[in-house]
Each structure stands twice: as structure tokens, then as C-alpha cells.
Amino acid sequence: MIFNSPVYPIPPSFINDELELTSTKSYLEYLYEKGAKTIMSTAGTSQFNLLTSSEIDMFNNTLLNFKGKKIIGLPAVSFYELKHAIRGWNSTNYDDVYLLILFPERYYNDEQVIEFFKDVCKESKYPILAHGNTMRKGMGGEYNYSFNLLKKLSKIDNFIGIKEESPSIDFAQKNIKGLNLEIIVAGGSMKRFWSLEPFGATTYLTGVGSFNPIVEENFYNEYKKGSLKIAKHIIDIFETPLFNTFMEVGWHASMREALKDMGFILDNRKPFVTLSDVNKEKVKKALEKLFK
């Protein structure tokens, strides 16, 4: 198991609509000092998709300042463009770097996806994970990474895992069971990880830990050693009340507002929602309770 601790998604910060990295560096230092061991940049994180290709390069390179494990998300582009980006990474020599890759086209069949990741894995000297987002099907509808597809991907040299984004717990449980892969559960929820860890989930993206890593690290450690009563207490005391507020306001809007309160995000890039004063106050009070 490579990833044996919660994974912290890193959102970009802006000032006057321009990417700024000083706050991000401070946030990385804060996370590490509070016990975080693994971070991730990903298209699933708020406002990552609003970055230009050159900004993504700058942002990802800033994440290399983190002293732990770094999962570096690359944008959904053609293999031609992705190949050049990977060759750039191949020219570096960092420890604990992993690349997270989005399949960029419509889905027609498994072989199309498999061939893409074979090419990516052959090109990269760093281990590869798939961003398991829902794909649009070429004949209409949607396709989610199936057990059979993941099983085939697991046989590719240098392919190590997936950021799991299944549409439901039941779907995920059926799809990840018995796979020899790193399974990083999305959704930022201790509860979702609890539901999927018995089926093979390795770890998960943090929710409350994005603000107070100690809480998330304590939960993970207690759960893994079988202290389920303590782990459930952590969920009840910290995650449930914070999620109730943040989901009511909107998770990503709340997350960015909370990190602004903490000084780790300066501003947002347009288009982004402007929270009412009432919702800002809700976020602030929920955040305060996380540190009591």
C-alpha cells in the first residue's frame, strides 16, 4: 500500500483574477506541520479547471514544495499534448511524485481507454493513477469505470490506482472489490471511506481535514487499528455538523470561504458564486467548531 493516510486536495488561490502561489505555499506548510502526509492537485478540486495550461504547470510545481507524497493532476488533453507534459516531468527527479490522468475523449469501449493508459504509463517514469470521472459515451449516455476495466488497467506496468468517483456506494463496492490497486475515495467523506474500505479502498480525499488535518489523521489511524467507536465519535463530533452546513451552502463555495477565513486563499476566479453575508457567517461558525 503506497497511500496509507488521508489525501489533501489543494485548491488554487487568486488575487485580482490572477493565480497567486504564496498562499498555497503557506497552506502546504500548514498541512504538513499538522500531520498531513499526502496531497493532490486534481480537476475535481474547486477552480482547478479555470487554470490555463501554464498556470497548471506553475501550480503543480509549487506543490513540489510539500515534504510528503504528491499526486499531481494533469488536465484532460490529447495524448500528443500529454506526452510533452509527461516528458517535462520525466526531466525532473523527485521522490514521492505520482501523476493523476484524466481520459480526455468520449468512451466507446474498454480497449480505447486501456490503450490510452498503456501509452501514458509507457511514457512516464512516475507511477500513474486514473482520475475515475464519469465519461460521456460516444453513443449517448454516461460510462463509469467498471470492475472489468479496472481489472485490465491493473495489469499495465506503472499503473497503480484510481481516484474513485463512482456514482453510488453500491456501484463502488461492486467495482473495487478484489482489485490490486490503490483506491483513493473521492467525496471528502470519512463515512464514504468507512463504507468502501472493507471492499478495497486504500484511502480518501479529505473534507474536514482540509481545515484541521489532525482530526482527519486521528480518524484514519483509529479506524485502521480497529478503534471503530472512537472513529465514529470523530465523525459525529466533527464531520457531520460541518458537512450539514457546508453541503447546505455548497461544498466548494464553503471550502473556499473557510480557507479564505484561514488566510490560505485570497480570492476566487470568475465565474464563482458570491456568498451572502448570512452564508459566510454559517461557514465561519461551522469552521470554528472544528477547532474546539
N, C-alpha and C positions, 0 to 999 in steps of 0.2 A: 504494500500500500504506500503510495507516494504522498497522497494528501491525507494527513491524519489530524487535521484541525479545521475549524471553520474558515471559509474563504470570504475575503472582504472586497466587494466591488468598489471601485474608485470612480466617483463622478467628476467630470471636469468643472473647473471654475472659470468665470469670465469677469471682465471689467470693461464697461463701455462696448459690449458685444465682442471683445477680443479675448482669446484664450489667455489666461494667466496661470502661471505654474508655481508661484511662490506659495500660495495657499495649499496647493496639492502636496508640495514637499513637506509643509508643516503637518498636514494630515497624515502622511506616511510615517513621519516620526512619531506622531501621537499614537497611531495604531500599534507600531512596533513596541513602543515603551509600555503600552497597556497589555501586551501579550499576544498580539496578532502574529501569525506565522506565515500566512499565505494571502496574497492579494490578486485581484483580477481586473483587467480592463475588458469591457465587453459591450457589444452593441445592445445588450439588454439593459444597460445602465443608463440612467437619465442623461439625455443630451449628448451622448457619445455619437449618435447618428447625425448630429448637427456639426460635427467637426469635418474639416477638409482633410484630404489625404496627408498633406504636410503637417497639419495640426495633430493628426493621429500619431504620426511619427514622433513629433515633439512630446506629446503626452505620454506615449508608451516609453520613450527614452527616459522621461522623468521618473517613471515607475521603477526603473532600474536602481534608483537610489535606495529602495527598500531592501532591508538586510535579509529578509526571508525569501520564500518562494514566490515567483512572479509568473502569473498566467497572463500572457499578452494577447489581447484580442485584435485580430486584423479584420478590416472591412470586407463586405461581400463584393468581390470584384472578379473579373475573369482570371483564369489561371495564368494567362500571359502577364497580367499586372501583378498578380500574387507572387508569381515566380521571382520577379525582380525584387519585391519586398522581402521575400524569404532569403534571397541571396544577400541582401543587405544585412539581415540578421545573422546569416552564416559567417559574415566577416567579423562578427563580434565573438567574444569568448567569456560568457557569463555563466556562473553556476546558478542552478535552480531557476532556469527560464524554460517556459513551456508556451507553445503557440496555440491559440484558440481560433478555429477556422469555421467560417460560415459557407455552406454550399450556396453558390450565387445564382443558380438557374432554377427553372421550373422542373419539378420532378416528373419523370416519365417511367423510370424503372430503377431497381436497386443497382444494376450494373453501372449505370451512369454515375451514381453517387460513389460507388466503390472505386471506379477508375479515377475519379477526381481526387479522392483521398489517397489512392496509391501514388499518383503523381506528386501530390503535396508532400507525402511522407518521404518519398524518394528524394525530393528536392531539399528537404530541411534536415539540418543536423540536430535541431532541437525537437524534443518529443511533441507530438501533435494530438490535440483534442478537437472534437467536433462540437460546434455550437448547435445543439439539437433543437433548433427552432422549427416550428411548423412550416412546411414547404407548400407552395402553390403547385397543384398538379397541372400538367400540360393539357389534360383533357377536362379540366374543371374540378373544383373542389380542393381539398387540402390533404396533405400526407404528413404523418408524423413518423419519426424514426421507429421502425418496428424491431422486434426481437431478432428476426431473421437478418435484417440489415445490420444491426449492431453486432451480431454474431460473426458475420462476414468481415465487417470492419475490424473486429478484434484480432483477426488473423494477419492483418497488414503490419509489417515491420515498422516500428516507430509510431504506430497509432496506439495511444494509451488510454483514451477515455472520451467522455462526453459531458457537456453541460446539459443536464437532463431538463427538458421543457415540456414534458408530456401534458396533455390537456386535462387529465384527471389522475387521481391517486390510483384507481383501479387499473387504468391503462399503463401507468408507470410500473406498478407491481408486476404485471404480466411481462413487461418488456425488458426489465433489467435483471430478473432472477436468473442466476446461473452464469452470468457473463463475467469473464476475466478482464474487467475494465475498471478504470477509475470513473465513478459515477458521482458527479457534483450536482446536487439537487438545487434547482433554481427556486425562486419564490420567497427567499429570505425568511423562511419559517422553520423554527425548531420542530413544530408539530409535523410538518411535511417530512422532515428528515426522520423523525421518530417513526412515521408510517412506512418509510421506504428503506431504512437501514437494514431491517431484517431480510429484505429482498436483494440486498447487494449495494445499496448506496454507500459511498465512501465518506462523503462529507456534503456540505451545503453552503450556499451563499447566505451571508448574514443579513439579519434585519436589525434587531436592537443592538447587535454588536457593532454596527456601523457608527454608533454614537458612544457606546461603552463596551469595549471589547472584553472586559473582564467578565461581564455577565454571560456572553456567548461562549467564551472559553471554559468557564465553570460548568455551563450546561453540557457541553460536548464531553468534557472529562468525566463528569458524573454519570452521564448516560453510558459512555463506553465501558466504564468499570462496573456497570450494573446497578448503580445507586438511583433507581428509577423514581423513587419517592422524592428525592432531592431534585432530580431533573425536572419532574412535573411541577414541583414548587416554584422553580425558576421560571417556567413557562407561565404559571398562574400569576406570579407576582410582577413579572417584568414584560413578557411578550404580549400576553392577552390584553392588558389595558392599553399598551402603546399601540398595538395593531388596531384595536377598536377605534381609536381616534384617527390614526394615520390613514386607515382604509376609508373612513368616512370622508376625510378631506381629500384623499387621493395619495397613494403611497409615494410616488416620485416627487410630487409637489411638497409633501410633508417632509420627506427626506432632505430635499434641498433647503427647505426653510429651516429645518433643525440644524443642518450643517452650517448655514449662514449664521444662526444664533451662536454657534460654537466658534465661528471665525475661520472655518475650513472651506467655505465657498463665499466668494464676494458677491457674485451676481449670476443671473441666468442669461442665456442667449435666446433671442426671439426666434420662433414664436414660443412663448411659455406662459402659462397661466399666472395671473397676479392674484394672490390670496387676499381675501378680505381681512380686515383687522380682527374680526371675530375668529376666523380660522387660524390666523397667525397666533393668536392667544391660546387657542386649543392645542396647537402644536407645541408651543413653549411650555405649557403646563404639563403635558404628557411627557415631554423630554425631561423636565425637572424631576419627575417621579422616578425616572430611570436611574437617577444618581443617589436616591435616598436609601 
